[in-house]
Amino acid sequence: MAIVRLVGGRLAWYPPGANTEPQWLDDDAAREHLRATLAQRRIKVCFAVPGEDILLLTLSVTSDEKKHISKSLPFMLEEQVAADVDALHFAYSLLQEHEYAVAITAQEKMAQWQVLLADFPDIQWWLPEPLLLPWEPGEWCILLEGDRVVFRVGQCKGFTAETGLLEVLVKAMLSEADPPAAVIMYGIDQEADTNMLPVELRDRVQWRRGNLSAAMMLSKTEEVNLNFLSGDFAPRLPVGLWWRQWRAVAAVFAVAFLLQLGAVYAEYRALSAQNIALRSAVQDSYRSVFPAGVVVDAEKQLRRQLDALGGTGKGAGFVSLMERVGAAIAGMPGTTIASINYNDKGGEMRLNIVAADFEGVEKLRSRMNEVGLEAVTESSNTKGDRVSARLRVKERS
């Protein structure tokens, strides 16, 4: 992890693994180095929120309070802070089932830090400075930096103060709790650093040379994920930047879409006109065959009419019926058909025939029955020396 922090009012950063002096971000080379590191996205870069501007604490909640923690947290801590909660920013992280780590700072400070880091919008982690130090249960961790001391004494407990107040603060903590099993100190001068502590703690000191970056090599920052970039200060999607980068492409896409839409509409109009012309031609063709009647589905109606006239697979229809009637009459000279009336719905044919006598009529009816038809004489009468008869003929059922 790389660290960006305020040192003496100046922004500085510590590249990963660095144990030397920080690189000052008012230097162009250092700024470009940080930008390149952020662009690679292979290294987590965090801003160490100054410990003197924050308050760290833990909060126990009930199951009902846990459901509404995001809205009720400021009011639950109202009595523990001196400022108006509306002017404060709260970050929190779950430690255990009913226990939260909480960090508090002023909204005004958050706005100031945003201005300072405006050139580095890709820094998405703002973590409390004291919690960047390594810590184990039963230990304290102290980082000495000139006239500042960064102190971590618990999972979510720590502070930053002036070095001259170190001994007073330590004695105050010892009056409220048992001394730690070990005190881990990071600094420059082992003897001078150790002598800042009360006598009863000096034999428990494990002194190490280094700065915050060196201390973070042993830190487990993922244990307390207290990111100040939350709530009203959570990162927003860079919609404006994306629009500036892609508006030319969007314009080309919009033009292409409109052209395609126009082409599709023109094709639709042409096909619609062609469809109307075809439907009109179909109706004209139908009317040339059947002038009367309502046209609903010309093709279907024509097929039905053709089936009726041409016969079906079962031998029905006018043509099939007429073929067998004609075969029966063909062998009877002197017998003729005067008129034919065909009903396509019933499949029946009524014939008016003229024969030489009544025997000829009966003979014709018998010949029709022999070829699979059902012929019935409906009427007959004599006209001079000829006999007229009306026969009803249909397929034998």
N, C-alpha and C positions, 0 to 999 in steps of 0.2 A: 504494500500500500504506500502511496505517496501522500504527503501531508502539505496542505497550504494553511498558513497561520499568520496571525498578526504578531510581529515582534517589534516592540518599541514604536508602535503606530505604523509600521511598514509591513506590506505584504511580502512574505517569503515562502519558499517551498522547499521541501526536502525530497529529492528523488528517492525511489525505492532502494533500501539498503544503505543509504548515505549515513555516515557517522561523522561528517565534517560540518563546516559552517553552512548555513542555509544559502540558497540562491535567491537574491532579492529580485522581486518581480517589477521593480522600476527600471531594471536593466533589460534592454531589448532582447539580448541573447537568451536570458533566463525565461522571458515571456514566450519566446518562440519554442524553447525546449519544452515548456509546460504544455503549450498548445499541441505540439507534436505528440506528446505523451497522451493527452486526452483524445486526440484523433485516432490513435491506434486502438483504444478501448481494450487493451490487454491488461492494464493496470488500474486498480481502483484508486481514485484520487478523492480525498476528503478534505473538507475545511474544518480545522480544529476551532470550534467556537470557544472564545476566551472564557476561562473558568471564572474570572472575577465578575463576569456579567451574567452568570447563570446561577440557578439554584437547583440542586439535585436532591431527590428524596424518593422514598418508596411509599406506596399507598396500598393498604389492604381494603378490599371492597367485598360486598356481598354479591350473591348471584343476580339479584335484581339491579343493583348498581352497575354491574358489569355489562348489562344489556344496553345501557345508555351512557357508557363511559365517555364517549366522544363529546356529548352535549353537557353532561353534568360535571365533568372534571373541574372546570374553573370554579364552580360554586362549592364543590367539596373541599377545595383548598383555599377558599376565600379568607379564612381566619389565619392561615399560615403565611400569608404574604402581606406586605405593607402597602403595595400599590393597588390601584383599582384593577380588578381582573379583566376589564374590558381593554386595558392598555397592555396586557400581557399576552405572550404566546406560549402555549403548552404543547409539549411533545411527550408521548408516552409509549411504552413498550411492555408487553406482557412478560413477567418473570416466571410466575407460577400460576396455578389455576385461579387464585383470587388475590394476586399481588402484582402490582404494576410498578415499573420504573418511570419516574416523571422528571422532566427537565423544564424549567421555566426561565423565560427571559422577556425583556421588554420588546414590544412590537417595533418601537423606534429603533432599537439596536438591530433588529432583523432587517429593517429597511436600509440602515447604514451599511450593513455587510453586503446586502444585495448590490448596492451601488459600487462598493469596492470590488466585487467579483463580477461586475457586468461584462467584462471582457472574457470571462471564462464560464459561459453558461452550461458547459458540459459537466461541471462539478455538481453531482447530484446527491452528495452525502455531506451533511453538516453534523458532525458529532461533537459531543461535549469533550473539551480538552482533558479534564481529569480522567475520563473513562477510556482514554487512549493508552493509559499506563497499564502495564501488566498487573494482575492481582490474583492472589490465591487466598482461600479462607485462612484466617489467622495471621495474615500479613498486612503490612502497610507498604505503600510504594510512594517514594518522594523523588521529585525531579527538581534539582536546583539549577536555576538559570539566572545568574547575576543577582539582581534585586528581586526576582520572582521565584516562588516555590509553588509547584503543582503537586497536589496531595491527593492520593486515592486510598481510602480506608475501608471500602466495601464494594459490593457488586454495583450498587448505584449510590455511592456516597463519596464525595470528594469536593475539593475546592481549589482555588488559586488565590494566593495572598502575597504580601511583601515578605521577603526573606527575614527581615528583622522581627516578624511576628511568629516565626516558626516555633520557637521554644514555648511561648505563651499558649499558642494553639494546641501544641502537643500536651502540655500539662492540663489544659482544660479537658481534652479528650480522655486523658488518663484518670481524671477525677470522676468520669462518668462510666468508664468501662475498663476491663482488664487490659493490661499491656499486651501487645501482639507477640507472637512467637518469633517473628523476624521483621526487620525493617529493611526494605530494599531501597538503596539510595543511588541515584544517578547524579554525577557531578563532575567537577574538574580536579578538586583538591580533596583527597580522602580525609586527611586529618582535620582540616578546617570544616569540612562538611559534617563529619561525625560529631565534632564538638558543639555544633548547633543544637543537638538534641540533649534532653535531660540525662544526667549521669546513669540513671537506672535502665536506659535504653541503649546505651552505646555499645554494650557487649552483644547486642542482638542485631547490629547493623551488618548488612551485606552490601558493601560499597562496590559500585561499578562505574567505570568511566564512560561517559557518553551523553548524548542529548535526547530529545524526544524521539527522534527517528530510531536511535539505538534501542530505546526502551520498547518501542512498538514491535521490534523483532520478536519479542516474547509475549506480546499482547494478544488477547483473544477478543477482538472487537465485535465479533458476531454474537457474543453472549448477551450483550445489551445493545439492541439495535435502536438507539434513541436518535433518530434523524430529525433535526429541526425543520427540514424541508417537508412539512406536512400541513394539513389544514389549509388556511388561506395562503400559505407560502409554498404549497406543493408545486412542483414543476408543471408548467403548462406546455401543451403541444405547440411547437413553433409554427402555427398556421400561417402567420404573416411571412415568415422566411420561406416556407414551402411554396406559398403562392408566388413570391417573387422569383423563385427558381423554376417553377413549372408553368407559369402563366403563358409563355410562348407555346409550349406543347399543348396546353389546354385550349388555346385559341385555335391552333391547327386542328386539333381533334374536334372542336365545336364546328369549324367550317366544314370539315369532312363529313361530320354527322348531318349537318343541314343539307349538304349536297346529296348525300345518300338518301335522306328523307325526301328531298324533292324528286329524285329519280324514281324512288319507289311510288310516290304519289302519281307521277306522270304515267308510270307503267300501269298503275291501278286504273287510272282514267281511261287509258287506251284499251285495256282488257275489258273494262266495264262497257265501253262503247261497242267493242267487238261482240261481247256476250249479248247485248241488246239486239244487234244486227242478226246474229245467229238465231236467236229466239224468234225474231220476226220472220226470218226465212223459213224456219221450221213450221210456224203457224201458217204461212202462205202455202207451203207444200201440203200441209194437212187439209187446208181448205180447198185445194185443187182436187182432192179426192173426196172429201166429205164436207160439202159447203155448209151444212146445218149442224147444230149442236154446240155445246160448250167445250172449249179446249182447256183441259187441265194439265194433262201430261201427254203431249202429242205422240211421242214415241211409244208409250205404253198403250195408248188408245189405238194406234195404227197396228201394233202387233196383235192386239186382241181381235181387231177386225180381220186381219190376215189369217189368224188362226181359225176364225169362224168360217172364212171363205175357203181356205186351203185345207182344212181338216187338221186333226191332231194325230198323235201317235196311236190313238185307239180307233181310228177310222171314221171319226165324226166329221161334220162339216158339210157345206153345200156341195163342194166339188166331189167328195167321196160319195155322197148320197146320189148326186146327179149321175155319176158314172155308172152306178149299179141300176138306177132307174132306166137309163138309156140302154144298158145291155139287155134289160128285160123287154123293152119295146122294140129293139132292133130286129128281133125274130118274128115280129108280127106285122106283116104288110097290111095296110088299110087302117091301122090304128095310129093316131097322131096326138100330140100334146097341143092343146089350145092355149093354155096359160099355166104359169108356175108362180106360186107364192111361197116364199121360204121365210120361216121364223128362226133367226139365229139363236135366240135365247132358249127356245124349247127344242131346237134341232129338228123341227118338223117341216115337211114340205106338203103343200096342197096342190094337186094337179087337176086341171080340167082337161079331160081327154075326149076324143071323138073316136068311136069304134063302129064296126059294121053292125053289131048286134050286142045283146046282153051277154051272150056267151063269150064274146071277145073281151068285154070288160072283166068278167070273172077270170078268164084265162090270164089276162095281164096281171090281175091282183095275185093270182097263184104264183106266177113267175117271179114277182117281186118278193113274195114270202120265201120262195126257194133260195134266193140269193142273200138271205139274212136280214130282210127288211120286214117291217110290220105295216101292211097296207090294209086300210079300212075304207070301204065304200060308204061315203056319207050321203050321196044322192045320185039319182040317175033319171033320165027322161028321154023320150023319143022325139026326134026332130026329122020328120020325113022318113027316109029310109035309113037314117043313121041314129046312133044312140050317143047321148052326151052323159058323162058321169064325172063326179067329183070324188077324188081319192085323197085320203090323208095318209102320208107315208113318213115313217121315222125308223130309227135304228131299233132293232128288236132288243128289248131289255132282258 
